[in-house]
Amino acid sequence: MAHNQIREVVFIRHGKPLSAHNEKINSACYENWVRQYNKSLLDPASHPKKTVPLENSYIVTSPLLRAKLSAAYYGVTEVNEELPYLKEMDIPYYKLPFTLRSWHWVVLSRALWFLGVKGRFESFKFAKQRVKKLVCHVEKLSETHQRIVLFGHGMTNYYAGKFLIKNGWELKQKDRDFWGVTVLQKVEATNVNA
């Protein structure tokens, strides 16, 4: 007799970093903004629109502080795995001769990064390879854990979700904002002897 089992992967983006201001800065100040963003505590005024239950879940976090603090906010006291593959795709920065708002720098820098412009950070190609390793690891975990919850980052969560969908997972929910929750499921038929 066949029995359907639903496997679930839940990506939770970290909360808003305290350093995530949006003032006008030059490229040198933007480079410093990226460094501060990577070391930042969470903004105490930033909260999830809604939280997801974590019971009976295998909990994974990125090694970056904002992801670990987000898991702690959720009440996680024991992380099953801290996974380097889950860290954010590096936020690129380039020396350019003008002033922009911080988040405009992020958008412009990401656009150049997608086009293959190199710098002192991982390339887009390398970042995607790392996320593919993450997806392989998650799929391996899903063989023994029915529900996996990952506290990660916007770009990494987005590309991991895309790769999982290519591998037959179904997108059930998505939210890419700070604290956003993206849910993917896969239904697998297992044979149960009568």
Sequence and secondary structure as in RCSB ss.txt:
>XXXX:A:sequence
MAHNQIREVVFIRHGKPLSAHNEKINSACYENWVRQYNKSLLDPASHPKKTVPLENSYIVTSPLLRAKLSAAYYG
VTEVNEELPYLKEMDIPYYKLPFTLRSWHWVVLSRALWFLGVKGRFESFKFAKQRVKKLVCHVEKLSETHQRIVL
FGHGMTNYYAGKFLIKNGWELKQKDRDFWGVTVLQKVEATNVNA
>XXXX:A:secstr
 EEEEEEEEEEEE   BTT    EE HHHHHHHHHHHHH  B TT   SS    TT EEEE SSHHHHHHHHHTT
    SEE GGGS         SS EEHHHHHHHHHHHHHTT   SS  HHHHHHHHHHHHHHHHHHHTT SEEEE
EE HHHHHHHHHHHHHTT EEEE   STT EEEEEEEEEEE   
